């Protein structure tokens, strides 16, 4: 009988960093799976290795050992060129501190993504979808923290990726704003995008997720 493989399947993943003569193991035999269309969450304290897992799944880092299968393809064997193509076409990534360009408007920040992805959505429509239709000409410094998070979310969705990855979307935001962010994340998920996010805020995250894992010092 053939074993069914999940949409995301991280198996026996290790990530080791060499600091002089010391080896630091960020991922220590991490294994988990996520089904297509799920909204899944990895919980854990700061320093547990959550962002390392996310960066590997997003193709921005590579693991030292183990397999990372996304939709049947083991990206741990990808070349740098293949990883670049994977980041452009298959995934959307929302960084912990947004990575917005300060001297570009909200519309221009979102339009940046259209330069590297095919079949990009209309920038104004994307901003309207995330509740920023009246902020298209504002610069990031003129937006609240929650609006900046929505802008980063809209930019990540410009290429209509199959997989959306978010690094602590509730960090530093007020409770009411966090609820708005998660409502938008849930809306995107209900449209068919598989979502994985890492969080410390268990109460809010578990309320919205289909599946959750806890990461402690590099172990699930």
PyMOL commands that set and color helices and strands:
alter all, ss='L'
color gray80, all
select helices_A, chain A and resi 50-57+75-77+80-89+106-114+123-129+140-142+145-156+175-190+202-208
alter helices_A, ss='H'
color red, helices_A
select strands_A, chain A and resi 8-19+22-34+39-43+65-70+73-74+91-94+163-167+194-199+211-214
alter strands_A, ss='S'
color yellow, strands_A
deselect
rebuild
show_as cartoon
